Amino acid sequence: MTGPYRIYSQSGCIYCDAAMDLLDKKEIVYEEIKIDNNDDEKAFLKSQGFRTVPQIYNELGEHIGGYMDLKDYFETGQDKV
C-alpha cells in the first residue's frame, strides 16, 4: 500500500524545514507529523531508536532517515528503484 511520505518534525527544526522544502521542490506529497506535544509519536520514534528529527519515511513506509539521508536518497536515484 502506498501513501504520502511522512516526516516526523518539531517546531524550530531547520533540518525538518529543509526536508519539507526539498519534497515541495520535487512536488512530492507528504504528511508532517509534529512531535512537539505528541507523546505517542515521541514514544514511537524512541521505540525505533531515533533521538532526532526529522525522521522521514517514503511512500511505501520505508525509513529513509533524516534530511541528509533524504538528499542522498534522491541524488543516488533510490527513489526510482
N, C-alpha and C positions, 0 to 999 in steps of 0.2 A: 504494500500500500504506500502510495506517495502522498506527500503533502508539502506545505511550505517549509523552508529552512526554519530552524528555531535558534534563537540567540538568547542565552541567559545573560542578563546585564544588570547593572545598577547605576544609579544616578552619579554623575561626575566621573564616569569611567571613559577616558579618552579613547582607549582601545575598543571599547564597545561601540562608541560613536563612529570610529574609523571602519569597523567591520560592517556596520549598517550602511555607511556611505558607500563602501565597496559593493555591497549587494545592490544598493539602489542604482549605482552606475551600471551594473550588469543587468539591471531590470529583473532581479530575482525576488520573488515574493518570499517574505519571511515573517515569522511571528516573534515579537520581542517579549521575553518573559522577564519582568523586573523582579529581582530578588530582595529589594530594599526592605520591604515589610512583609515578606512572604516566607514564613518559617518552613513550610512544606517544601518549597523549591530549594531553599538553602540546604535542607536536610537531604534532598535528592542529590544535589551537587556534591555534598560532603560524602554521601554513601558511594559515589562514583570515584572518590579520591581527588576531587577538584577543590582547590582552595582559592582560585582566582576566576575572574570573569574578564572577557566574555568566554563562554563555552558555546560552541556552535555545532549544530547537527545539520546534515544535509537533508534533502527531500525524502530520502529513504530511511531516515532516522539514524544514520551512521555518524558517529562522532568525528568531527574534523579537528577540533582543538580551539585555540584562541585566534586572535587577529592575524598574527604572523603565519600560523598554520593555514588559515583561510587564504591568505595571499599566495602561499606556496601551492595550495590545492588548485587554484586557478592557473597559476603560472606553469605548473607541470602538467596541466591538462587532466588532472584526476577527475574533474567534474564531467569529463566526456566519456569516461570508462563505462 
